[in-house]
Amino acid sequence: MGTTAEDVRRIALALPETEEKLAWGMPTFRVKGKIFASLADDDDSIGVKCPIEDREELIAAEPGKFFLRPGHDDNFAWLRVRLAALDDGNELEAILLDAWRLTAPRRLAEEYEGEGEEATTG
């Protein structure tokens, strides 16, 4: 079936203190009021927070998966991801978690990481 907008919504909203809010006519996902991901208006791609210095390498490695909207994303720490190109929900989860970590207050991100380690170790 592939990765869908509903998968994005389900995974994003499962992250701590995340809320969905419409902006520019599109669903955005925010932690503490700051956007870390948004669904495109066609539900075929998402935009996610990504360090500017990492974008070129990601796009070069997988141009069918990652892209920028020229003139729109140029100066922002933002990357676009084609949902149909994702391998599975785990890949989407990793992408959304990375974007959330970049956006969440450090203390909240550290608390979440601590909870995850406890769950896996014991």
C-alpha atoms as one frame of an Amber mdcrd trajectory, in Angstrom:
protein
   0.000   0.000   0.000   2.838   2.432   0.733   3.286   5.280   3.141   0.314
   7.630   3.453  -0.592  11.000   4.920  -2.386   9.116   7.705   0.895   7.348
   8.562   2.556  10.760   8.830  -0.218  12.008  11.096  -0.188   8.901  13.318
   3.593   8.864  13.790   3.999  12.633  14.231   1.199  12.933  16.773   2.661
  10.059  18.817   5.744  12.179  19.565   5.671  14.060  22.890   3.893  17.404
  23.021   3.133  17.372  19.302   0.034  18.997  17.903  -1.410  19.365  14.429
  -2.331  22.814  13.186  -3.342  24.090   9.750  -1.051  26.688   8.206  -1.032
  27.874   4.592  -3.911  25.445   4.016  -1.759  22.440   4.963  -1.506  20.303
   8.097   1.633  21.108  10.087   3.019  19.207  13.048   4.491  21.238  15.868
   6.328  20.663  19.103   6.000  23.513  21.590   4.548  25.643  18.789   7.444
  25.134  16.343   6.893  23.311  13.053   8.961  20.171  12.446   6.913  18.637
   9.607   4.122  19.486   7.211   2.059  17.585   4.688   2.006  18.901   1.139
  -1.419  19.889  -0.160  -1.436  16.810  -2.436  -0.611  14.421   0.473   2.175
  12.916  -1.695   5.097  14.474   0.174   6.102  16.027   3.448   8.435  18.801
   4.419  10.654  18.196   7.436  13.166  20.156   9.456  16.661  19.228   8.268
  20.026  20.941   8.713  20.871  22.907   5.559  24.335  21.338   5.479  22.840
  17.805   5.263  20.361  18.397   2.454  22.681  18.229  -0.550  24.113  14.857
   0.464  20.662  13.356   1.111  19.310  14.576  -2.225  22.396  13.357  -4.112
  22.146   9.917  -2.479  18.407   9.471  -3.099  17.008  12.067  -5.531  13.823
  10.069  -6.006  13.107  10.360  -2.298  14.440  13.766  -1.197  14.053  17.138
  -2.917  13.734  20.891  -2.428  11.209  23.319  -3.816  13.478  25.803  -5.619
  12.926  29.359  -4.521  11.015  28.220  -1.468  13.343  25.985   0.567  16.660
  27.520  -0.474  17.431  29.399   2.738  15.556  27.276   5.245  16.546  24.186
   7.217  13.895  22.197   5.397  13.793  19.128   3.138  10.980  17.514   1.139
  10.321  13.758   1.178   8.228  11.801  -1.347   6.036   9.427   0.672   5.809
   6.833  -2.119   9.617   6.495  -2.122   9.866   5.515   1.545  10.727   1.879
   2.219   8.354   1.440   5.140   6.841   3.051   8.220  10.117   2.657  10.083
  11.869   4.959   7.621   9.104   7.551   7.981   9.299   7.236  11.756  13.072
   7.840  11.704  12.696  10.906   9.466   9.941  12.415  11.609  11.817  11.665
  14.833  14.959  13.372  13.504  12.923  16.447  12.529  11.176  16.458  15.924
  14.526  16.212  17.766  15.876  19.190  15.804  12.847  21.263  16.796  11.947
  20.155  20.316  13.447  21.943  23.302  16.603  20.097  24.362  15.175  19.091
  27.730  12.073  17.528  26.146  14.179  15.672  23.566  16.506  14.387  26.288
  13.545  13.212  28.395  12.104  11.387  25.385  15.450   9.754  24.588  15.772
   8.647  28.221  12.335   7.059  28.151  13.201   5.209  24.938  16.421   3.828
  26.411  14.589   2.623  29.526  12.014   0.882  27.376  14.655  -0.954  25.361
  16.997  -1.828  28.242  14.640  -2.677  30.803
